[in-house]
Amino acid sequence: MEQSEGTAVASKKQERTAFLLLTAVIFPLMAVLIVAGYGFLVWMWQLLFSGPPTGP
């Protein structure tokens, strides 16, 4: 069973839309959330367990 030309064009459009959504929205958002989450984790660790960083 082969795809009709209209279905192939719709599929390519969906693929392009998914690619743009991933590269322009999802990946940057995930990067910001990961960095912010790590910063929050370090902040809470210092607040609750190790205290503020000290100099030499």
C-alpha positions in Angstrom: 0.0 0.0 0.0 1.5 3.3 -1.0 0.8 6.8 0.3 -1.0 9.2 -1.9 0.9 12.4 -2.7 -1.4 14.5 -0.5 -0.7 12.3 2.5 3.0 12.5 1.9 2.9 16.3 1.8 0.8 16.4 5.0 3.3 14.0 6.7 6.2 16.2 5.6 4.4 19.3 7.0 3.8 17.6 10.3 7.4 16.5 10.4 8.6 20.1 9.8 6.2 21.4 12.4 7.4 18.9 15.0 11.1 19.7 14.2 10.5 23.4 14.6 8.6 22.9 17.9 11.4 20.7 19.3 14.3 23.0 18.2 12.6 26.4 19.0 10.5 25.6 22.1 11.1 22.3 23.8 14.9 22.0 23.8 15.5 25.6 25.0 12.9 25.3 27.6 14.3 22.0 28.9 17.8 23.5 29.0 16.6 26.4 31.1 14.6 24.1 33.4 17.6 21.8 33.9 20.0 24.6 34.7 17.5 26.3 37.0 16.7 23.0 38.7 20.4 22.4 39.4 20.8 25.9 40.8 17.9 25.4 43.1 19.3 22.0 44.2 22.6 23.6 45.0 21.0 26.5 46.8 18.8 24.2 48.9 21.8 21.9 49.7 23.8 24.9 51.0 20.8 26.3 52.9 20.0 23.0 54.7 23.2 21.1 55.0 26.6 22.7 54.1 26.1 26.4 54.9 27.3 29.2 52.7 30.6 28.9 50.8 33.6 30.3 52.6 36.9 31.7 51.4 40.4 30.4 52.3 
